[in-house]
Amino acid sequence: MTTTLAPGPWPAATVAPRTAWRFGGRLENAVAHGMQWEFKRNCSISPRAMLTVYLSLCALSLAIAGGFWWVGAPPVMAFAGLELLLLGVALAVYARHASDRETITLAGRELAIEHRCGANVERTHFFADWVRVESARGDGALVEVCGEGRRARVGRYLRPEWRPQLARELRLALRPRD
C-alpha cells in the first residue's frame, strides 16, 4: 500500500446559493425587467455540424463507390447514392426539429409564451394578473397556463418529474408584488 500526499489542503467545496428559480432566470435589459424560462430539445449535434459530417460521409462513400465503378461494379454507385439520399432525408427531418424550443417571458405584467416546432411558431400573450397555472391532466403532465379564454401548454422539453417545479416557479413569479 502506498501513501500519496497532497501538496496543500483540499479547496473548500463551493456551493452555489440556492434560489427559488431552478429553471427561470432574471430578464434584465433596457426594455423590460422580469423573468424568462427557455426549454429546448436535447440535441447532441447542431444542424451545421451535422451537415459537415453528412458531406464528409458523402465524399467518402462516393469515393469508395467510384472505386467499385472503376473496377466494373456500377450497381455499387447506385446503391451508395440511394443510401446517401435516404440518410440525407432522415438528417433533414432531424435538423428541422433540432431548434425546437419553448420560451416563457414575464415582462412587467405581461406573460408571453412562444413555442417553436419546426417552421411553426405559436405565440400566446396573457395579462399576468388573470393567469392560472395548473397541471393539464395529472402527475407529470404538461403545465397548463390559462387566462382570458386562452390556454397554452408548456413543459414539452422538460422531464415529467420536473414539471410540477416549473408550475410552482410560474405561480411564484406571477404573484403580484407589493
Disulfide bonds with the S-S distance in Angstrom:
none
